[in-house]
Amino acid sequence: MPERRGAVLAFDFGTSKIGVAVGDWETRMAHPLEVIRGEANDPRFARIAALIEEWRPGQLVAGLPLSLDGEEHDLSRRARRFANQLNGRFQLPVTLVDERLTSVEADARLREAGLKAGSRKQVEDSVAAQQILQDHFDHVDFDDAVTPA
């Protein structure tokens, strides 16, 4: 079990964008941070390395996309691979968290806040990462996190 103190970075993995959020165990509050754009791994992981250097997290969280019935699919396998790469590159514990409907929830929250479609698309993935991390903080005592393979 990862240590429950200090900063935590969370990722909403996508093939062309990765949403990033940050939070900490003291407040158990998550905040959207940024969206990393692009499909090439080297620049994506370079940006993640810079964020890890800046925030110095003790743990990473990655969303695990599942179908509504809980089944894994192609993007689930890619997200697991991403989580394993995070662990291998940065030697930090990575927890996978069920991310069903987080993007839908993020869009609804941003729509409620009055953001137009173009503006929502710019930040939606970081707000989804925020939701993934907040879900982790809210449910970790119940061991709801998914164990990486």
Buried (B, 14 or more C-beta within 10 A) or exposed (E): EBEBEBBBBBBBBBEEBBBBBBBBBEEBEBBBBBBBBEEEEEEBBEBBEEBBEEBEBBBBBBBBBBEEEEEBEEBBEBBBEBBBBBBEEBEBBBBBBBBBEBBEBBBEBBEEEEBEEEEBBEBBBBBBBBBBBBBBBEEBEEEEBBEBE
